[in-house]
Amino acid sequence: MSHSISHRGVSGNPDGRFETHRRQAEADGWDLVDDPLPPLATTVQVDVSRSIITRNQSPDIPFDRSINPYRGCEHGCVYCFARPGHSYLGLSPGLDFETRLFAKPDAAKLLERELRKKSYVPAPIAFGTNTDPYQPIENKWRVMRQCLEVLRDFNHPLTIVTKGHLIVRDLDILAPMAAKGLLHVGVSLTSLDRDLCRLLEPRAAVPAARLAAMRKLTGAGVPVTAMVAPVIPGLNDHEIEAILAEAAQAGASSAIHILLRLPYEVGDLFSQWLSQHYPDRAGHVLSLLRQNRDGRLNDARFGNRMTASGPHGAMLSQRFNLACRKLGLAHERAWRLDCTQFRPPPKAGDQLALL
């Protein structure tokens, strides 16, 4: 018997790269004809991290610190470059990544503690750089909401990247912060094809809902960047201009595009997904990706991992840049936010400052 895995991004649970053994299912002729088990459920465990801000020195990304309220992501995007992180937990980057999740309920408390350190120097904190802070379990756990409340109280700048419509729930916090120059939001738009999105990112908000979220955000004064990501040659690259046009109509002021990345186990997972859902073009898609990565499916070198190379990659960039110019969309990755307003609020019992 096996669980139903409908509405999940991948169909298997391969061992992580650090495991000493490899498991492989084999038919032994003793398969029982029984009713299938119920659909594979999502479980959430508590993450007991002692700190919440992750630091990086990567030259490829425009921020040096980030927060991820959750490990794993129920959106189930088959291409997600965060999947290999579950291998560090002894879990699979496959179904485990989208069904065995970890929440950080102490995130807001840890964040406040770090922001109150005398040595802390403010700079924008990025949310959604690994897993989506507005994935479905945020409805119950509200870890992102609690972090926003802390950042609001400290006048601390932040950026958010999401494909979740749930972000509009927090407009009461986001809009005033945006008015102070403390916030920028990126909304990921992979495709306008609802059927393709249901296969690529089965539990993420549908394209229409993401565009609706963009309209609500920009209508409330929140600056929004449309993120055409990931661009998958031979699968969704023909939609670049249409995605940008819809984003501009929804109020986006800028846009970026990112070519598909396939680090570690994600390469095999994506290749299997292609063979399952698009067997007629799987070889062509992988061939185009290799043309854009100097013959490899992934290029992890700094300066190369976020960009395409070769004639095909240059053509994608030219199309993107031309469409942005026609639509009046700025092309930027570094969002300028105001760090000068940062002030730790007084704690209960603190003596009031003399004016």
C-alpha positions as CSV (number, residue, x, y, z in Angstrom):
1,M,0.0,0.0,0.0
2,S,1.1,3.5,-0.6
3,H,0.0,7.0,0.3
4,S,-1.7,9.2,-2.3
5,I,0.8,12.0,-3.3
6,S,-1.6,14.0,-5.5
7,H,-1.0,17.8,-5.2
8,R,2.7,17.2,-4.3
9,G,5.7,18.5,-6.2
10,V,7.6,15.3,-6.5
11,S,6.6,11.6,-6.5
12,G,9.4,10.1,-4.5
13,N,11.5,10.4,-1.4
14,P,15.2,9.8,-2.5
15,D,17.8,9.6,0.2
16,G,19.8,12.7,1.0
17,R,23.3,13.0,-0.2
18,F,24.8,12.5,3.3
19,E,23.1,9.2,3.9
20,T,25.4,6.1,4.0
21,H,22.7,3.8,2.4
22,R,20.5,4.1,-0.6
23,R,17.0,2.7,-0.8
24,Q,15.3,1.7,-4.0
25,A,11.8,0.3,-4.3
26,E,11.5,-3.0,-6.1
27,A,8.5,-5.1,-7.0
28,D,8.8,-8.5,-5.4
29,G,5.5,-10.0,-6.7
30,W,3.8,-9.8,-3.3
31,D,2.0,-6.5,-3.8
32,L,-1.3,-6.6,-2.0
33,V,-4.4,-5.2,-3.7
34,D,-5.7,-3.1,-0.8
35,D,-7.2,0.3,-0.6
36,P,-4.5,3.0,-0.8
37,L,-3.5,4.9,2.3
38,P,-4.9,8.4,2.8
39,P,-3.2,11.3,1.2
40,L,0.3,12.1,2.6
41,A,-0.2,14.6,5.4
42,T,1.9,17.6,6.2
43,T,3.5,17.5,9.7
44,V,5.1,20.4,11.5
45,Q,7.8,20.1,14.2
46,V,9.3,22.8,16.4
47,D,12.7,24.0,15.4
48,V,14.8,24.9,18.4
49,S,17.3,27.2,16.8
50,R,19.3,29.4,19.2
51,S,19.6,32.3,16.7
52,I,17.4,33.5,13.9
53,I,19.4,35.8,11.6
54,T,21.5,34.0,9.0
55,R,24.6,35.8,7.7
56,N,26.1,35.4,4.2
57,Q,29.0,36.9,2.2
58,S,27.9,35.9,-1.2
59,P,28.7,38.4,-4.0
60,D,25.7,37.1,-6.0
61,I,22.9,38.4,-3.7
62,P,22.2,42.0,-2.6
63,F,21.8,41.3,1.2
64,D,24.0,40.0,4.0
65,R,21.4,38.7,6.4
66,S,18.2,36.8,6.2
67,I,15.5,35.0,8.2
68,N,13.6,31.9,7.4
69,P,10.7,31.3,9.7
70,Y,10.3,27.7,8.4
71,R,12.4,24.8,7.2
72,G,10.9,23.0,4.4
73,C,8.0,24.4,2.3
74,E,4.5,23.1,1.7
75,H,4.3,24.9,-1.7
76,G,6.2,21.8,-3.1
77,C,7.9,23.6,-6.0
78,V,9.7,20.8,-7.7
79,Y,12.6,23.2,-8.7
80,C,13.2,24.7,-5.3
81,F,16.9,25.2,-4.6
82,A,16.2,24.9,-0.8
83,R,15.3,21.2,-1.1
84,P,18.9,20.0,-0.4
85,G,18.8,21.7,3.0
86,H,16.6,18.9,4.3
87,S,19.6,16.5,3.8
88,Y,21.3,18.2,6.7
89,L,18.4,17.1,8.9
90,G,18.7,13.4,7.8
91,L,15.6,13.8,5.7
92,S,14.9,13.6,2.0
93,P,14.9,16.6,-0.3
94,G,11.9,14.9,-2.0
95,L,8.6,14.5,-0.3
96,D,10.0,15.1,3.1
97,F,10.9,18.6,2.2
98,E,7.3,19.5,1.4
99,T,5.6,17.3,4.1
100,R,7.9,17.3,7.1
101,L,8.2,20.9,8.0
102,F,9.8,22.8,10.9
103,A,8.5,26.0,12.4
104,K,10.4,28.5,14.5
105,P,7.9,29.8,17.1
106,D,10.6,31.5,19.1
107,A,11.8,33.5,16.0
108,A,10.3,36.8,17.1
109,K,11.8,36.5,20.6
110,L,15.2,35.6,19.2
111,L,15.0,38.4,16.7
112,E,14.3,41.0,19.3
113,R,17.2,39.7,21.4
114,E,19.6,40.1,18.5
115,L,18.4,43.6,17.5
116,R,18.9,44.8,21.1
117,K,22.6,43.9,21.2
118,K,24.7,47.0,21.4
119,S,26.9,45.7,18.7
120,Y,24.1,45.3,16.2
121,V,24.3,47.4,13.0
122,P,21.1,47.6,11.0
123,A,20.9,46.5,7.4
124,P,17.9,45.1,5.4
125,I,16.8,41.6,6.5
126,A,15.6,39.4,3.7
127,F,12.7,37.0,4.1
128,G,11.8,34.3,1.6
129,T,15.3,33.8,0.3
130,N,15.2,30.0,1.1
131,T,11.6,28.9,1.9
132,D,8.5,31.0,1.6
133,P,7.5,32.8,4.8
134,Y,3.8,32.9,3.6
135,Q,3.5,29.1,2.9
136,P,0.1,27.6,4.1
137,I,1.3,26.8,7.7
138,E,1.8,30.5,8.3
139,N,-2.0,30.7,8.7
140,K,-1.7,28.7,11.9
141,W,1.8,29.4,13.2
142,R,2.0,33.2,12.4
143,V,5.8,33.2,12.8
144,M,6.2,35.7,10.0
145,R,3.5,38.0,11.5
146,Q,5.3,38.0,14.8
147,C,8.7,38.8,13.2
148,L,7.0,41.7,11.3
149,E,5.7,43.1,14.6
150,V,9.2,43.2,16.0
151,L,10.7,44.8,13.0
152,R,7.9,47.4,12.9
153,D,8.6,48.3,16.6
154,F,12.3,48.7,15.8
155,N,11.8,50.6,12.5
156,H,14.0,48.0,10.9
157,P,14.1,47.6,7.1
158,L,13.3,44.4,5.4
159,T,12.6,42.7,2.1
160,I,10.2,39.9,1.4
161,V,10.0,37.4,-1.5
162,T,6.9,35.3,-1.7
163,K,4.5,33.5,-4.0
164,G,1.8,33.4,-1.3
165,H,-1.3,35.5,-1.3
166,L,-1.4,35.4,2.5
167,I,1.0,38.4,2.5
168,V,-2.0,40.7,2.1
169,R,-3.1,39.7,5.6
170,D,-0.3,41.7,7.0
171,L,-1.0,44.9,5.1
172,D,-1.7,46.7,8.3
173,I,2.0,46.4,9.2
174,L,3.5,46.4,5.7
175,A,1.8,49.6,4.4
176,P,3.0,51.9,7.2
177,M,6.5,50.4,7.0
178,A,6.6,50.9,3.2
179,A,5.6,54.6,3.8
180,K,8.7,55.0,5.9
181,G,10.9,53.5,3.2
182,L,11.5,50.3,5.3
183,L,10.0,47.7,3.0
184,H,10.3,46.2,-0.5
185,V,8.4,43.1,-1.7
186,G,9.2,40.7,-4.5
187,V,6.4,38.5,-5.9
188,S,7.5,35.4,-7.8
189,L,5.6,34.8,-11.0
190,T,6.7,31.5,-12.7
191,S,3.9,31.2,-15.3
192,L,0.5,32.5,-16.1
193,D,-0.5,29.0,-17.1
194,R,-2.5,27.6,-14.1
195,D,-2.1,24.0,-15.2
196,L,1.6,24.3,-15.5
197,C,1.8,26.0,-12.1
198,R,-0.2,23.2,-10.5
199,L,2.4,20.7,-11.6
200,L,5.5,22.9,-10.9
201,E,4.4,24.4,-7.6
202,P,1.3,22.5,-6.5
203,R,0.4,24.2,-3.2
204,A,1.5,27.8,-4.1
205,A,-1.1,30.5,-4.9
206,V,-2.4,30.3,-8.5
207,P,-1.1,33.0,-10.9
208,A,-4.3,35.1,-10.6
209,A,-4.0,35.2,-6.8
210,R,-0.4,36.4,-7.0
211,L,-1.4,39.2,-9.4
212,A,-4.3,40.1,-7.1
213,A,-1.8,40.2,-4.1
214,M,0.4,42.5,-6.2
215,R,-2.5,44.9,-6.9
216,K,-3.4,45.0,-3.2
217,L,0.2,45.6,-2.2
218,T,0.9,48.3,-4.7
219,G,-2.5,49.9,-4.1
220,A,-1.5,50.2,-0.4
221,G,1.8,51.9,-1.4
222,V,4.1,48.9,-1.0
223,P,6.7,48.8,-3.8
224,V,6.7,45.5,-5.6
225,T,9.2,43.8,-7.9
226,A,8.0,41.1,-10.3
227,M,10.3,38.2,-10.2
228,V,10.1,36.1,-13.3
229,A,11.6,33.1,-11.7
230,P,12.7,30.6,-12.4
231,V,13.0,30.9,-16.2
232,I,12.9,27.3,-17.5
233,P,14.0,27.2,-21.2
234,G,11.6,25.2,-23.3
235,L,8.9,25.3,-20.6
236,N,8.0,28.8,-19.5
237,D,10.5,31.1,-21.3
238,H,7.9,31.9,-24.0
239,E,5.9,33.7,-21.3
240,I,8.5,36.3,-20.3
241,E,6.8,39.2,-22.0
242,A,3.3,38.2,-21.0
243,I,4.3,37.8,-17.3
244,L,5.9,41.2,-17.3
245,A,2.9,42.8,-18.9
246,E,0.5,41.4,-16.3
247,A,2.9,42.4,-13.5
248,A,3.1,46.0,-14.8
249,Q,-0.7,46.2,-15.0
250,A,-0.8,44.9,-11.4
251,G,1.4,47.8,-10.3
252,A,4.9,46.4,-10.2
253,S,7.6,49.1,-10.5
254,S,10.5,46.8,-11.3
255,A,11.3,43.3,-12.4
256,I,14.1,40.7,-12.4
257,H,14.5,37.3,-14.0
258,I,16.5,34.3,-12.7
259,L,17.4,31.2,-14.7
260,L,16.5,27.8,-13.2
261,R,19.1,26.5,-10.7
262,L,19.4,22.8,-10.0
263,P,21.9,22.3,-7.1
264,Y,22.7,18.9,-5.7
265,E,19.6,16.6,-5.5
266,V,17.3,19.0,-7.3
267,G,18.8,18.1,-10.7
268,D,17.6,14.5,-10.4
269,L,14.3,15.5,-9.0
270,F,13.6,18.0,-11.8
271,S,14.8,15.5,-14.5
272,Q,12.4,12.9,-13.1
273,W,9.6,15.4,-13.0
274,L,10.1,16.3,-16.6
275,S,10.1,12.7,-17.7
276,Q,6.9,12.1,-15.8
277,H,4.9,15.2,-16.9
278,Y,6.6,16.4,-20.2
279,P,8.3,13.3,-21.7
280,D,8.1,14.7,-25.2
281,R,10.3,17.7,-24.3
282,A,12.3,16.6,-21.3
283,G,15.5,16.1,-23.4
284,H,15.1,19.4,-25.1
285,V,14.6,21.3,-21.8
286,L,17.7,19.7,-20.2
287,S,19.7,20.4,-23.4
288,L,18.8,24.1,-23.3
289,L,19.7,24.3,-19.6
290,R,23.1,22.8,-20.4
291,Q,23.6,25.4,-23.1
292,N,23.0,28.1,-20.5
293,R,25.3,26.5,-18.0
294,D,28.4,25.8,-20.0
295,G,27.4,22.2,-20.6
296,R,26.2,21.5,-17.0
297,L,22.8,21.4,-15.4
298,N,24.0,23.6,-12.6
299,D,26.9,26.0,-12.1
300,A,27.6,26.8,-8.5
301,R,30.4,29.3,-9.1
302,F,30.0,32.8,-7.7
303,G,29.2,35.1,-10.5
304,N,27.7,32.3,-12.6
305,R,25.0,30.6,-10.6
306,M,22.4,33.3,-11.1
307,T,23.1,34.1,-14.7
308,A,22.9,32.4,-18.1
309,S,25.7,32.0,-20.6
310,G,25.9,31.4,-24.3
311,P,23.7,32.7,-27.2
312,H,20.4,31.3,-25.7
313,G,21.0,33.0,-22.4
314,A,21.8,36.3,-24.1
315,M,18.6,36.1,-26.1
316,L,16.6,35.6,-22.9
317,S,18.2,38.6,-21.3
318,Q,17.6,40.7,-24.4
319,R,13.9,39.8,-24.5
320,F,13.5,40.5,-20.8
321,N,15.3,43.9,-21.0
322,L,13.4,45.0,-24.1
323,A,10.0,44.1,-22.5
324,C,11.0,46.0,-19.3
325,R,11.9,49.1,-21.3
326,K,8.6,49.0,-23.2
327,L,6.6,48.6,-19.9
328,G,8.5,51.1,-17.9
329,L,9.8,48.5,-15.4
330,A,13.1,49.2,-13.7
331,H,15.6,46.3,-13.7
332,E,17.1,46.1,-10.2
333,R,18.2,43.6,-7.6
334,A,19.4,45.9,-4.8
335,W,16.5,47.5,-3.1
336,R,17.5,50.7,-1.3
337,L,15.9,51.0,2.1
338,D,16.3,53.4,5.0
339,C,18.4,52.1,7.9
340,T,18.7,55.5,9.7
341,Q,15.3,55.1,11.5
342,F,16.3,52.0,13.4
343,R,15.7,52.5,17.1
344,P,15.2,49.8,19.8
345,P,12.0,50.5,21.6
346,P,12.0,50.8,25.4
347,K,11.4,47.6,27.3
348,A,8.8,47.3,30.0
349,G,10.3,48.8,33.2
350,D,13.0,50.8,31.3
351,Q,13.6,54.4,32.5
352,L,12.3,56.9,30.1
353,A,14.9,58.9,28.2
354,L,15.4,62.6,29.1
355,L,14.5,65.0,26.3
